[in-house]
């Protein structure tokens, strides 16, 4: 849900804050007042392209900031995938436009336009002019149908996706098969050489760490010996620490019987003497046992050189080198028996193809069944919005030669708006306003399945009036019970349904034009409805009609 939209220095807007609410948010105003700027600002936050013409005259930069509360947990998954910090209260999107370009941030994290679009399109759907209506895309129509279908379709599509991924992997493996015999032989020779080189080294995981520790000790044997001899002298010599501790213990033992307070000190010195004697013995044992073996040092150096040489060629660790050897062993077996390998791949490809075709057929059956049910529901919704003569069919056409991870179906909505006209694809029949109302009907039927919390309808009432406007307003209000709905309208019948109503107005101050966005209280709503009905401010009949319209909507 959108909580707040802040716009600065864009088009006619100097600075504006719009605090949207749950339910139905209506935006109205005179033509040219700046209503489209609000929708355009939302579009910028959804990744739309921007240029300097979007900036307010005389300004070098502008910005849009959108504060949202995600309605679906999938949004948090997208943010996590992109490494964007978030909480469960708000997602803040900021788009800034300057003379040198634009930048986008989500929760302070810089993102690309593509990433911005992905994030916002999971929360907001703008249903407006033809260029922004996703309904016209075949993939969107198919996804819409799939969302409406039963859970069984989702399950089958999941299996199909997995099988298609496996099938694609097999095709890639077949493409990589070497057909040039001399080149295949060279590859086999190289694989055998590399495998044998690693195998002859008889590597043991972790041995490099042990060898490096031994190398450090032996390469510093002389220094270690000198230091340990010095330590032995400091601890155990005639005036060493051990001798001094023993002397101190004898001194305090000679007087401790005269004062009980000396007993803890005597005991502590006794413990310290024992520890010092143990330490002296350990140091002497290390010095006596330490010896430098040039042959051992040479062996360790040579072994480390070999291991590091193999790691430089085949992997960063011994484990990586051993894994590389296993891969080369598999490659060698494949190259030496390529005919059997290719035969096995072809057999697997054919089996997977058969399984994919069966799944595609099942997907087609489920989509066809869902299309029949969706057709009936959509026709009911469209007739409720006064498309009384509408004819609609959802065509699910199987095209086995074009199969993919989503099946082999093409989906199109065939519609006729007038009697006697043959149904044609939706994209070639409906006007922008009709498309918006068709999208409204679709959202009323399928809206709960798409996980999108905010729906934006841009001038959905273009070209309608009277009963159709009333029906459209009622549908918007019904949809707003499960979604946040934002709608620009010129029809009083639609505006009367508002839970929250904003008036967009334009004024001239000095030599500058300013657009303002004002939330209306109930009296302000009635005033605006009177204006939209085309009556004068002093028309008591128009005011009564506006109040009746508003009261009826609330009821």
HUPETA-V858142 format. One record per pair of residues at least 4 apart in sequence whose ideal C-beta (glycine too) atoms are under 7 Angstrom apart, sorted by the first residue. I is the first residue (numbers start at 0). J is the second residue. Records with the same first field share a line. If there is no record, write none. Layout:
BEGIN
I=J  J
END
This chain:
BEGIN
0=21  67  68  70  452  453  483
1=19  65  67  453  483
2=19  66  67  68  89
3=16  17  18  66
4=17  19  40  41  65
5=16  64
6=12  15  40  63
7=14  61  62
8=13  54  55  58  60  61
9=36  40  53  54  55  61  63
10=33  36  53  55
11=33  36  505  512  513  514
12=33  36  55  514
13=55  513
15=515  516
17=37  501  516
19=24  483  485
20=24  498  499
21=483
22=479  498  499
23=475  476  479  484  486  496  497  498
24=484  485  499  501
25=486  488  494  497  500
26=34  37  487  501  503
27=488  494  502  503  527  531
28=32  34  502  503  504
31=505
32=503  504  505  514
33=503  505  514
34=487  503
35=39
36=40  514
37=41
38=42  125  127  455  457  487
39=43
40=44  63
41=45  123  125  455
42=47  125
43=47  49  63  94
44=63  65  92  94  119
45=116  119  120  123  125
46=112  113  115  116  119
49=53  96  101
51=98
53=61  96
54=58  61  96
55=61
59=97  98
60=95  96  97
61=96
62=93  94  95
63=94
64=91  93
65=92
66=89  91
67=89  90  122
68=88  89
69=74  75  90  122
70=122  452
71=450  452
72=76
73=77  121  450
74=78  121  122
75=79  85
76=80
77=81  117  118  121
78=83  85
81=110  114
83=105  106  108
84=106
85=90  106
90=105  106
91=106
92=105  119
93=104
94=101  103
95=101  102
96=101
97=101
102=109
103=109  110  112  115
104=108  109  110
105=110  115  118
110=114  115
111=115
112=116
113=117
114=118
115=119
116=120
117=121
119=123
121=451
122=451  452  453
123=451  453  455
124=451  454  455
125=131  455  457
126=132  435  438  454  455  456
127=131  132  435  457
128=431  457
129=135  431  434
132=434  438
133=139
134=139  425  434  437  438
135=425  426
136=140
137=141  409  410  411
138=142
139=143
140=144  410  411  412
141=145  405  408  410
142=146
143=147  441  445
144=148  366  369  370  373  393  410
145=152  156
146=445  448  449
147=369  373  444  445  448
148=152  365  366  369
149=365
150=154
151=155  365
152=156  362  365  366  369
153=157
154=158
155=159  358  361  362  365
156=160  362  405
157=161
158=162  358
159=163  355  358  359  362  404  406
160=164  404
161=165
162=166  351  354  355  358
163=167  355  403  404
164=168
165=169  351
166=170  348  351  352  355
167=171
168=172
169=173  344  347  348  351
170=174  348
171=175
172=344
173=344  348
176=337  341
177=182  183  186
179=183
180=184
181=185
182=186
183=187  334  337
184=188
185=189
186=190  334
187=191  331  334  335
188=192
189=193
190=194  327  330  331  334
191=195  331
192=196
193=197  327
194=198  324  327  328  331
195=199
197=202  309  313  320  323  324
198=324
200=305  309
202=306  317  320  321
204=317  318
205=209
206=210  317
207=211  306  317
208=212
209=213
210=214  299  302  303
211=215  303
212=216
213=217  299
214=218  299  300  303
215=219
216=220
217=291  295  296  299
219=223
220=224  291
221=225
222=226
223=227
224=228  289
225=229
226=230
227=231  282  285  286
228=232  286
229=233
230=234  282
231=235  282  283  286
232=236  239
233=239  240
234=239  240  241  275  278  279  282
235=239  241  279
237=242
238=242
240=244  275
241=245  275  276  279
242=246
243=247
244=248  268  271  272  275
245=249  272
246=250
247=251  268
248=252  268  269  272
249=253
251=255  261  264  265  268
252=265
254=261
255=261  262  265
261=265
262=266
263=267
264=268
265=269
266=270
267=271
268=272
269=273
270=274
271=275
272=276
273=277
274=278
275=279
276=280
277=281
278=282
279=283
280=284
281=285
282=286
283=287
284=288
285=289
292=296
293=297
294=298
295=299
296=300
297=301
298=302
299=303
300=304
301=305
302=306
303=307
304=308
305=309
306=310  317
307=311
308=312
309=313  320
310=314  315  316  320
313=319  320  323
314=319  320  322  323
315=319
317=321
318=322
319=323
320=324
321=325
322=326
323=327
324=328
325=329
326=330
327=331
328=332
329=333
330=334
331=335
332=336
333=337  340
336=340
337=341
338=342
339=343
340=344
341=345
342=346
343=347
344=348
345=349
346=350
347=351
348=352
349=353
350=354
351=355
352=356
353=357
354=358
355=359  402
356=360  399
357=361
358=362
359=363  402  406  407
360=364
361=365
362=366  406  408
363=367  395  397  406  408
364=368
365=369
366=370  395  408
367=371  395
368=372
369=373
370=374  393  395
372=376
373=377  393  444
374=378  391  392  393
375=379
376=380  444
377=381  391  440  441  444
378=382  389  391
379=383
380=384  440  443  444
381=386  389  391  437  440
382=386  387  389
383=470  474
384=436  440  467  470  471  474
385=466  467  470
386=416
388=417  418
389=414  416
390=414  415  422
391=412  414
392=413  422
393=410  412
394=411  413
395=408  410
396=408  409
397=407  408
398=407  409
399=407
401=407
402=406  407
411=424
412=425
413=422  423  424
414=422  425  428  429
415=420  421  422
416=428  433
423=427  428
424=428
425=429
429=433  434  437
430=434  462
431=435  461
432=436  458  459  460  461  462  463
433=437
434=438
435=439  456  457  459
436=440  459  471
437=441
438=442
439=443  456  459  474  475  478
440=444
441=445
442=446  454  478
443=474  477  478
445=449
446=478  481  482
447=481
452=482  483
453=482  483  485
454=478  482  484
455=485
456=486
457=487
458=487
459=471  486  488
460=468  471  488  489  490  493
463=467  468  471
464=468  490
466=470
467=471
468=472  490  492  493
469=473  492
470=474
471=475  493
472=476  492  493  495  496
473=477  496
474=478
475=479  484  486  493  496
476=496
478=482  484
479=484  498
486=493
488=493  494
489=531
490=494
491=495  528  531  532  545  548
492=548
494=500  527  528  531
495=528  548  549  552
496=552
497=524
499=518
500=519  524  527
501=516  517  518  519
502=517  519  527
503=514  516
504=515  517
505=512  514
506=513  515
507=512
508=513
519=523  524  527
521=525
522=526
523=527
524=528  549
525=529  542  545  546  549
526=530
527=531
528=532  545  548  549
529=534  536  538  541  542  545
532=541  544  545
534=538  541
538=542
539=543
540=544
541=545
542=546
543=547
544=548
545=549
546=550
547=551
548=552
549=553
550=554
END
